[in-house]
Each structure stands twice: as structure tokens, then as C-alpha cells.
Amino acid sequence: MKRGKDNKFYGSSPFLAISVVFSFFMINCFYPAGISAETVRKASAAGYFYPKDQSVLIEMIDRLMKNAETIPLDDKILGIVSPHAGYIYSGQVAAHSYKQIKDKNYDTIIILGPSHHVYFKGASIGSWDLYETPLGNVRVNQEISKKLLRYRKIFHFVEKAHVKEHSIETQIPFLQRSLKNFDIVPIVTGALSINDCEEISDILSKIVSGKNVLFIASSDMSHYPSYENANKVDRYILSLIENYNPLTLFNEANDFLTKEIPNLVTVMCGISAVITVMMTIKKCGGNRIKTLSYANSGDISLQGYHKRDRVVGYGAVAFYK
């Protein structure tokens, strides 16, 4: 090796050669030609909506699932409604939905949940390669996601709508403890009209035709009425869902907000997701709906106390044929 006048090495260097070879080896072993590192949507609800510790989370979900009732349903379940509050509040209700699909076979789970942090119109597809939870990573179905994103008038990728959104994330650990081999399509819904819901359902039913999929509508129910009023409102809304008339559900849900029920701000935060799933499943051959479980936060005892002046409702529903 020689030194130039500027006191820098030039010519061949054994160390440099080794470094180049090692870098080439690492790049080609872990990222073959034409393939970049996979993108991961990091867990944001862990430690807040559900336990961050893997063993604690497994114990909690398994206990909730064990305490949930298996309800005999005819034929195949095509979709469910599941709440998305903190597991200590809504987990037992959610477990009733997941108990019905445990160990069944689905290739892809399409999850629709409302946006709580960002306002936008249409629906946003979570276009990461993987979604992270304390139980591991779940792969996003890029084939279906890319097909949906071709319909640019209604589908987009709004990154900020996903990074802190719990409505999708809270469903995934339950899926990981219920099913074995599956991928997901995470869809955060923005502001949707009834016509938007219909358009999305047309597209979804067309794209998943012939595929083995499960739809999940992630939604809590009434927000902040009294315990007694929540029971009345939520059970009526659940009866409308069971009647399988999305338009009536949409109209009645809006009408409830004009009835001056104290502190009621919404009857279903994910109503657009629920209606879209109802429409889609109907187009996929689903013809039956059953309420599996209902409770609200006033049913939960925390340190021996039930807070019942302002509550949030939770419902579990199955769509099948």
C-alpha cells in the first residue's frame, strides 16, 4: 500500500477488500437483488389497549376465549363485528366473536375499522408489508391491497390514519390466538356516505370473489349515555343489524342523535365499517346475522366499583350463511 502526497492511502487495501466482500454477502443474503427491506407497521396500542408483555397478553386472551360461549351457527361464518376498546372493558365481548371462528380456515382477514385520529374521505388501505403486535408480525395481503388501491376515487393510503389507529390493531392479537395461517387487509374508514359504503362493498365483493376470506367490522357501540340508556340504544341497534337492512340501520343511527338522549354522542363509532361489511357479505352470499354478546363498560367492576353514569357499549355479531 502506498501513501500519496496528501497522506491518504491509495491502491489496494486488504481491509477494504474484505469489507466490500462482507457487505456484498450481507446485502445479497438478506436483501436479494431487487428486494428491499420489508416495511412494518409498529404496534401502537400495546401497553394501552392491551398488555405489551407477550406472556401476559397470551394469558389474557386465552382466559377471555375460555370464558366465551360457543354458539352453534349454521354453515360458514363470513364476518364478525368486534369491539375495539381496552381489553379490560371490551375483551370478553370480543372473545365471543373470535370463539366462533377459532381454528377455522381463512386465507385472508379483511378488517374495517373507523379512523379516530385523522379526518379524511373514503377508505385507507394499510400498505405496509407487516403489522406488528407483541405476538409477532402478521403479513398484509399485497395482492388484494394493490387491487383495491386501483380504485382511486374511494381507496387511498393515508399513513397518518393508521400509525396510531387502534380499531384495526386491537383485532389482530385475537386473530393470532384464534387462527393459524392467515394474512390481513387493514382498511381504516374515513367519512363515508351510504352510497360510499355501497361502492366499497361492490369493489370488495368483486375482488374477493372465490377467495376464502373473513370480514371484520371493528366498532364500539353507544358512547357516553347512562348505563340504562346504553342498554336500550345498543340493543335496538343490534336488532336493526340482525334485520339485515343497512339503509334502515344508517338512517336510524342518525335519528337517535336527534332524540336528546343525555350525553349520547354516537350509537356506533364504526357504523360505516359495520354497514359496509353487512353489504359486502350479503353480496358474497351471507344471509343470516346473530348477536353473540352484549355488554357495556358499566358492567365492568374496577376496584369493586361500577361506573354507570357515562358508559360505552360493546357488541359481538356473526354474519353467516
Secondary structure, 3 states (H helix, E strand, C coil): CEECCCCCEECCCHHHHHHHHHHHHHHHHHCCCCCCCCCEECCCCECCCECCCHHHHHHHHHHHHHHCCCCCCCCCEEEEEECCCCHHHHHHHHHHHHHHHCCCCCCEEEEEEECCCCCCECEEECCCCEEEECCEEEEECHHHHHHHHCCCCCEECCCHHHHCCHHHHCCHHHHHHHCCCCEEEEEEECECCHHHHHHHHHHHHHHCCCCCEEEEEECCCCECCCHHHHHHHHHHHHHHHHCCCHHHHHHHHHHHCCCCCCCCCCCCCCHHHHHHHHHHHHHCCCCEEEEEEEEEHHHCCECCECCCCCCEEEEEEEEEC
